[in-house]
Amino acid sequence: MTPVLTIAIPTRNRAKFLQKNLDGIIEQIEKLPRDIAEIFVSNNASTDGTDKILSEYASRYKFFRYVTQSKNLGANRNFYTVLKEACGEYVWLLGDDDAIVETCITSILSDIKKYNEPDIIIGGTENDNTHQRVYFPDIKTHIFNDKAVLKKYDLINLAGKMSVLIFKKTSLDHVLDAGWTSIYEMKTPWPHLVWFIEMLLNSGKILILPYSTNYIVSDSRYNLIQDGLVRLNILVVEYAALLIKILSGADEEIKLFSYQHIAQKRIGELLKILAYSTYLNGYGQTIKAAFEALKKMPLKANKVIFTGFYLFPSLLPIFFRKWLFKIPLILRPNWLAYKDFIRYLQEVSRLQKVEHQGRNFNPQDL
């Protein structure tokens, strides 16, 4: 029988996180009617024992499938693989280190029927410590929409985290290969957004869920260490390039609204990137990256905001920037989230110096 839902997980060298994640998913699937859901994992030539773990799961559970690639395909090709080979009527693109919320599969399956099989379903993400919904915390009821959603919501907040996206397979198949061509050409770090936008522009219907479907797991915070230049490149430069290419045929209102969120409506994110750059990057490389990002940004208003809230502050000496970022802790000593953020940056800085950990964004990896 064709399962209603495939939970599709691309993975590479994340055995520790993957195994914990799979145990939680399997526990839920075992409580469901037989053949209604499956797990499909694409192991992208891992070297950390992932294949042995997957083999053991496949021998124990009939609803578990996996494939091991003979060589590293790159992250984007691996995403394409799990979506292409999923057998379910719906496919949930889930990160290997994102745990799912207990009982959410039952809720998702119920909503698929209740809301007439939407083309795209967007779940919510919680913090595993606070259990607070991270994106769109004010959504209390199901929201049904189409491409007009591109005029109402910031795409990164809406679906920047790939693990919130569940696609109707027949609708996805209409754009999967064409989307892959664009992804391959751009080597974008936002492949899931390419398919998401293409489906919406192709008259896809979207259902936003009022409940959370997955967690941001604190244990994996240091698993992928990003510095300021990585964040700047991903959240500004590469995101702008994606919007310019994929929205080229969209109406002007959609393009304008989406472009504005690159910088105009994301001042808080710019300051966050500045903090990353301050603690984790050298002075010269920060300035150089800032000017390069400025040149690639659409809309004059974006350039003005970016200059005022990122480029000019980045010209200040690093020690002075660090002092400025500590002022909020003096003014608001009980601001726990901000205190945790600064502590996180300090710990990442220590790991980079002492343990030589880190990651440089390399388009060839995609």
Rosetta blueprint (number, residue, H / E / L):
1 M L
2 T L
3 P L
4 V L
5 L E
6 T E
7 I E
8 A E
9 I E
10 P E
11 T E
12 R L
13 N L
14 R L
15 A H
16 K H
17 F H
18 L H
19 Q H
20 K H
21 N H
22 L H
23 D H
24 G H
25 I H
26 I H
27 E H
28 Q H
29 I H
30 E L
31 K L
32 L L
33 P L
34 R L
35 D L
36 I L
37 A E
38 E E
39 I E
40 F E
41 V E
42 S E
43 N E
44 N L
45 A L
46 S L
47 T L
48 D L
49 G L
50 T H
51 D H
52 K H
53 I H
54 L H
55 S H
56 E H
57 Y H
58 A H
59 S H
60 R H
61 Y L
62 K L
63 F L
64 F E
65 R E
66 Y E
67 V E
68 T E
69 Q L
70 S L
71 K L
72 N L
73 L L
74 G L
75 A H
76 N H
77 R H
78 N H
79 F H
80 Y H
81 T H
82 V H
83 L H
84 K H
85 E L
86 A L
87 C L
88 G L
89 E L
90 Y E
91 V E
92 W E
93 L E
94 L L
95 G L
96 D L
97 D L
98 D L
99 A L
100 I E
101 V L
102 E L
103 T L
104 C H
105 I H
106 T H
107 S H
108 I H
109 L H
110 S H
111 D H
112 I H
113 K H
114 K H
115 Y L
116 N L
117 E L
118 P L
119 D L
120 I E
121 I E
122 I E
123 G E
124 G E
125 T E
126 E E
127 N E
128 D L
129 N L
130 T L
131 H L
132 Q L
133 R E
134 V L
135 Y L
136 F L
137 P L
138 D L
139 I L
140 K L
141 T L
142 H L
143 I E
144 F E
145 N E
146 D L
147 K H
148 A H
149 V H
150 L H
151 K H
152 K L
153 Y L
154 D L
155 L H
156 I H
157 N H
158 L H
159 A H
160 G L
161 K L
162 M H
163 S H
164 V H
165 L E
166 I E
167 F E
168 K E
169 K H
170 T H
171 S H
172 L H
173 D H
174 H H
175 V H
176 L H
177 D H
178 A H
179 G H
180 W H
181 T H
182 S H
183 I H
184 Y H
185 E H
186 M H
187 K L
188 T L
189 P L
190 W L
191 P H
192 H H
193 L H
194 V H
195 W H
196 F H
197 I H
198 E H
199 M H
200 L H
201 L H
202 N L
203 S L
204 G L
205 K L
206 I E
207 L E
208 I E
209 L E
210 P E
211 Y E
212 S E
213 T E
214 N E
215 Y E
216 I E
217 V L
218 S H
219 D H
220 S H
221 R L
222 Y L
223 N L
224 L L
225 I L
226 Q L
227 D L
228 G H
229 L H
230 V H
231 R H
232 L H
233 N H
234 I H
235 L H
236 V H
237 V H
238 E H
239 Y H
240 A H
241 A H
242 L H
243 L H
244 I H
245 K H
246 I H
247 L L
248 S L
249 G L
250 A L
251 D L
252 E H
253 E H
254 I H
255 K H
256 L H
257 F H
258 S H
259 Y H
260 Q H
261 H L
262 I L
263 A L
264 Q L
265 K L
266 R L
267 I H
268 G H
269 E H
270 L H
271 L H
272 K H
273 I H
274 L H
275 A H
276 Y H
277 S H
278 T H
279 Y H
280 L H
281 N L
282 G L
283 Y H
284 G H
285 Q H
286 T H
287 I H
288 K H
289 A H
290 A H
291 F H
292 E H
293 A H
294 L H
295 K H
296 K L
297 M L
298 P L
299 L L
300 K H
301 A H
302 N H
303 K H
304 V H
305 I H
306 F H
307 T H
308 G H
309 F H
310 Y H
311 L H
312 F H
313 P H
314 S H
315 L L
316 L L
317 P L
318 I H
319 F H
320 F H
321 R H
322 K H
323 W H
324 L H
325 F H
326 K H
327 I H
328 P H
329 L H
330 I H
331 L H
332 R L
333 P L
334 N L
335 W L
336 L H
337 A H
338 Y H
339 K H
340 D H
341 F H
342 I H
343 R H
344 Y H
345 L H
346 Q H
347 E H
348 V H
349 S H
350 R H
351 L H
352 Q H
353 K H
354 V H
355 E H
356 H L
357 Q L
358 G L
359 R L
360 N L
361 F L
362 N L
363 P H
364 Q H
365 D H
366 L L
